[in-house]
């Protein structure tokens, strides 16, 4: 089958079976084209909750599918490729967080959404990269333990100096691999281009950027800007997607190191086999004793104005 033929079959099957396809922004173009909803992890979970279809298939990584299940426990939720994980989320176990809480008992625990359901059960509030500064600023607590991304945590700490933000080692190995020398090389290759980077990058990179924001924030800033050239400091697929959306502009990946292999695991054929019931993918289940406390920290984010 050609890509177009597979896409047509997926569109037909999901209509017939009442399936909502969710695709994270880092997915391949051919997957985004057949998705019902695209965007960041939390945006996808909210979109799924508002979708009337009873089944959702996540084209992304495991913690994203878990978040969909937490917000829509009544839905049947699948991860299109069962091997698609997140090194950041997998790098922080519940045991390690319990030890950190014992070390810093005075701290409220703020967890990035890129965490497992187990870690969310041990956290006071969840945040996204776009809401982290706003939420921590709005919290009554002044002592914060931020997990698991120490680069995002350091960025937040600089924006909210009135709070004490404690960190433990961890984060996105893809964003963390970008260096100041990569910025220098990209600036030299594309003088005049605006540099937009994700806050999961190291401080030397975020400090050198013209804009720091979430994946959706980077996309929207580039699309809405009057500028014509942009260096994109997040997963390499975003530069590609922006080229389709804004053909009159030019987009350059900050470095070829910005490629998430876990995001690239999911293929169009994985999605096809999952929606057709051919045994691909994995149904996500979360025990009630885990789901309830994990959902509470997301609800607290919403209460404090996060979205």
Buried (B, 14 or more C-beta within 10 A) or exposed (E): EEEEEBBEBBBEBBEEEEBBBBBBBBBBBBBBBBBBBBBBBBBBBBBBBEBEBEBBBBBBBBBBBBBBBBBBBEBBBBBBBBEBBBBBBBBBEBEBBEEBBEEBEEBBBBBBBBBBBBBBBBBBBBBBBBBBBBBBBBBEBEBBBBBBBBBBBBBBBBBBEEBBBBBBEBBBEBBBEBBEEBBEEBBEEBEEBBBBBBBBBBEEBBBBBBBBBBBBBBBEBBEEBEBEBBBBBBBBBBBBBBEEEBEEBBBBBBBEBBBBEBBBBBBBBBBBBBBBEEEBBBEBEBEEEBBEBBBBBBEBBBEBEBE
